[in-house]
C-alpha cells in the first residue's frame, strides 16, 4: 500500500524545489521518496530541473516585486493559494489582494498544475520563466517542424494557414505548434532558425500597390444593357445557396492571361486556358467549355468585372443557361472571393511572367492543388470536398 502524505508535505516539497533545493534534498526534508518527489514535480512543476546533488530549479525566480505592480508578487500568489484552499471565489480573492477577479482567474488557469492544484511557489517560478527575454526560438533546433513548414510553403501555403493546421493536427503537442509571426521572423531575420533561406521567396507576390485608373470607361460600354451587381439576388450575397461564381483574369506579360472562376460558397476554383489572347470570343469559348459540364444548380450566376473580355456575355448566358452580373467600375472588392483567390494563384502565376507557357494540364494540376488546400473560412475543410458533397447530393 503506497505511503500517504499530508497535503502540506507536497506544498513544502514544491516550495523547497522552487527556492533552489535539489529534488533529492527536498524529498529527504519532507520524508518522501525520490520517486514520489518526481511524481509531485511532474504533476505540478512542469519546469526544467538541474540534475545532481546540487541540482534544483533552473533559473529560480528572483525576489518578487512589491504588491501593486504590473506582475503578481510572490506574496499575492501566496494569498491566492490560501484563498483557493479556503474555498473563496475569484472575486473574493481579488478583493483581498487588490486585483480584479479576472486577474486571479487567469493566474489560476495559467499556472495550475496538471492535477488542477495551484501552488504559489510553482506559479511564481513559472511566471518568471515565461517572462524571460529573449525567449528560446522554437525553429532553431526542431528540424521535423521546419521540414513540415517547408513542405507546406513549397505548395504555397501562408504562414497563417500553416500555424492553423499545426494546431489542428498536433492539438496535444505544443512542440509541433508555432505562430505565424514566428514563421515570419524565421524567414526574414537572419540566424533565427533552420528554415530554408529560399522559403522567403514563396511569400512574395512581387506586386506593387494597386493604383486605380484615373480614366472612366468609354460611354459606349458593351455592358450598358447587362445586369449589374445591385440586381443580384440576396441569396448570392449570403452564400447560403451554392452555384454562384465570381470571375476575372490574371494578366501576365505580352498580353498573356488566365481566366479564374471561383464558386462563392465552396471556394472551388476553375482555371480557363486562354491560348494566344483573351479576347471576348476566346474567353466566352473557354468559359462555356469548362462550366458546361457542371449541373444546372451549380451555375446559377456569374459575377465579373467590367473588362472587355466578357463582351460576349449574352452568348455565355444562353449557352450555360445562367445570368451574368457586372460589378461597378473600379470596385474589385465586389468580387472579394475572386480577388482573394487570384492573390493565392499568384504563387504559381507571378505578375509580369509569361502565362502562355502553362498548358491546360498545368492549369488543371494547379487548380487541383489549390482546391485540396484546407481553408480557414471552411473550418479547415477543402473546396474539393465541399464541391464533392454538392455533386453527390445532386
N, C-alpha and C positions, 0 to 999 in steps of 0.2 A: 504494500500500500504506500503510495507516494506521501512524502512528508508534507504536512500543511504548515504554511507560514502565515503569520498575521499580515493584514493588509499593509500595515506600516512598514514591514520589512522590505517589501517591494519598493515602496516610495523612498525609503532610506538608501537602498541599493542604487536606485537611479540618481538620487541626489549626489551620492559619492562619486559615481562614474562621471557625471556631468561636471563635477568640480575638478576632475583631472585624475582621479584614482583609477588604477587598473581594475579590470573585472575580477581578477583573482583576489586582489586585496579587498575589494568591496564585498564579495561574497563571504570571505572569511569574517569580515566585520559584522555582517548581519547573520552569520551562522548558516548560510546556504551552500549548496554545491556549485561547482563551476557550470555544470550543465543547466542547473536552474537559473543561474545568472545569465547565461547566453539566451535562454528562452525568454526571460523577462526583457532583455535588451532587444531581441528580435521583435517582440510584440509592441514595445513602447519606444525604443530608441530610434532605429532606422537611420543611424548616422555612422560615419566611418570611425573605427576604433584603431588605435595603435596597439600592435601586439607586443607581448613580452611582459616581464615583471613590472617594468616601469611604464607600461602602456596605459592607455586611457583614451578619453575622447580627443580626437584630432581637432585642434583649433577650438578649445573651450571658449565660452562667451566671456568677455572682459567684465569689469564692473558695470553694473547697469546704470543707465541714465536715470535721473530722478523722475518721480511721478509727474505726470502732466506733459511730458514730452511727446513728440510725434509717435515714437515707438513705445510699446508697453515695457515697463520696467520689470525686473525680477520680482519686486515686492507686489506689483499689481497682478502678475501671473500667479503668485502665491495666494493672493486673495481670491482669484478666480478658482483655483484648485479647491480652497476651503469652501467657497460658495457652492461649487458643484457637489462636494461631499455632503454639505448641509441641505441639499435639495432646493437651493434658491434658484429662481428664474433668471434668465439673462438680463432682464430689466432690473431686477433687484441687485444683481452683481454689478451691473453697470453703474447704478446709482451709488453703490458703496465705494467704487473706485473713481467715480467722476468721469465715466466714459459712457458713450451711447451703447444701448443694448446690442446694436448691430456690430460694434467693435468686438464685444465679448463673443457674440455668435460666430463671427468669422475666425476669431482666435481659437476657439474650441474646435471648430470644424477643421481648421488648417493644421493644428498641431497636436491633435489627439492621436494616440497610437492605433494599431490595427485592432486592438481589443476595445476601442472606444473610450478608454480611460484618458483623462487629462492630468499630466504631471507638470508642475510649474518648471522644474529644473530642465526637463527634457524639452519642453516648449520653448524655453528661453534659449537653449543651445541651438535648437533647430532654426529659430528665427534669426539668430546671429549668423549662422552659416548661410542661410538663404539670402542675407543682405550683403554678403561678401562681394567685393568688386576687385578686379574683374572676375566675372563668372567663368568657370571652365567651359570651353567651347565644345559643343556636342559633336560637331563634324570633324574634329581633329583626329580622333582615334577610331571611330566606328566605321570601318571600311564597308561592312554589309549595308549600312544605312546609306552611305554615299553612293554605293553601287546601284541601289534601288532607285535613288533620286535621279541618277544619271540616265538609267533606262527610261524612266518616265519623261524626263526632259528631252531625250532624243526623239520621243514621239510627240513633242510639242506641248506637253502639259505645263501649266503655270505653277509656280511655287505655291500659290494659294490652294490649287486643286491637289497638289501633292501632299500638302500638310493635312488637308481634309481626309484624303484616302489613307494616309498613315494612321490617323486617329481611328478611321473606320476599320481597317484591317488589324491593327495592333492596339485595340482598346485597353487591353490588360497589360501592355508592355510599354512603360514610359520611355524605355531606352530606344524604342523604334519610332518615337514621335518627335516632331520638331516643327516649330512655327515657320510660316512663310518668310517672316522677317529674318530668321536665322539663315535660311537658304539664300536670301538676297545678300546678306552680309558675307556669306562664304563665297559668293560669286564675284562680288565687286571689291572686296577688301583683300589685299594680298596676305598670304600666310594665315588665313582664317579657317582653313580646313583642307580636306582631301578631295573635294570635288574637282573634276577635270577643268582645266583652265578654259577650254573652248566652250563650256556649257553656257557661259555668259552670253555668247553669240546667239544662243537659242531664244533669248528673251527679246532681242532687239527686232523691232518691226521695220527699222530703217525708214521711219516716216517722219516728215516734218509736220509742224502744226497745221491743221486743216484751215484754210482760209476761204471763206465763201466768195463766190464770184460777184463782182460788182454789177455786171450787166444783167438785164432782165431777159427773160425768154422772148423770143420773137412773138409778135402778136398773132401770127398765122400758125399757132400751135396745132399739131395734129390731134391734141387731146381736148380741144375745146368742147367736143360733144361726148367725152368719156365720163365715166363715173368718177367722182372724187372721193377722197377718204372720208369726208364728212357724211357721205351717203352710205358708208359701210355699216352693216347691221351690228347691233350691240354684242351679239354672240361672238364676233371676231375679236373684239377688244378684251373680253374676259377669259378667252382661251378655253371656255367650257366645252365647245364643240370642235372636234378635230376637222381637218381638211382645209384650213385657211393658211395660205402661204404668203411669204414675202420674198421678193427677188430683186436682184441688181447685178451689175457687172463688176468683176475685179479687172482693173486695167493694168497692162504691162507696157513695155517699151514698143515703139514702132506700130502702135495701133493694135497690138495683140490683146486678147481678152478671154475671160472665162465667165460664164454665167453661173449664178448661185441662186438656189431656191431653198427656203427653209420653212418647214411646217411649224406653225406657232405653238401648238400645244405639246408636241413631242421633241421639237428642235431637230427633227430629222432633216438632213441636208442632201440635195441633189445638185450635181455639178453639170453644167452644159458645155460640151465641147464645141468651140466656135472656130473652126479652121479657116485661116485666111483673113476673116474680117468679122465685125459684129454689126453688120447692117440689120435693118428691120427684118428682111427676108430670112437671113441666117439665124437670127435669134428666134424668130417665130417657128422655123422648122425644127430647131433643137428643142424648144420647149414642148412642142406638140409630140415630138418623138419620145422624150423622156417621161413626160407626165401622162402620156396616152395609156400606159399600162396600169395606172392607178385606178382603183374602183371609184365609182362616181362620188361616193360620200367622202372621199379623201381629196377631192379637188373642187371644193365649194367656191373658193375665191382666191385671187392672187392680188397682192398689193405691190406696186412697182413705183420706182422713181420716174420723174418726167424726162427721161432720156429719149432721144430719137430712135434708139434701138428697139423700142416697143411700139413704133408707129403702126405696125400691123396687128394691133391689139384686137381689132374686130375679128380678124381671121383666127386668132388664138381662142377667143371666146367661143366661136362657132365650133371649132374642131374639138375642143375639150369640154364643151357644154359647161362653162364656168363663167364667172364675172371678174373683170379686172377693175381694180380701183387704183387711182393715181394720187400720190402724195402732193401736198402743197409745194410750191417752188422753194428750194433751199431749205428743206425740212427733213434731213436724213433721220432724225430721231423718231419720225413717224413710222420708220421701219426698223425699230430698235433691235429686234431679234436678228434680222438680216445683217445689220451693221456689226453687231457683236460677233456673229458667225464669220463674217468676212475678215474681221480682225484676227480670229483664230486661224483662218485659212492662210493669212499672210506668212505663217510659219513655213509653209511649203511654197507659196507664190509670192516671192519678195517683190516689193514695189520697185519698178524700173527694170524688172527682169523680162526676158523673152518668154511669154506664156505659151507660144506656139509649139514649144518643144515637148509639151505634155500631151501624150496620146490619150484617146478615150479610156484605155486600160489604166493609165496613170491616174486619171481623174476618178475612176471607179475605186481604185485602191485607196486613194487619199480620202474620198468621201466615206468609204467603209471604216477607215481608221478613225475619222472624226466621229462617226456615228456610233462607234463602240467605246468612245471615251465617256466615263462617268461625268454627270453634270450635277453640280450642287443645286441648281434650280429644279432638278428632277429627283431630289433626295438621293443623289448619287446613283440613280438608275441611268441607263443609256438610251439615247434616241432610238437606236436599232431595236432595243427590247420594247420600248413603248409603241413603236410603229407595228412591230410584230403582233403585239396584243390586239391592236386595232384591226389588223388584217385577219387574225383568227376569229375575232368577233364577227367580222363581216361574212 
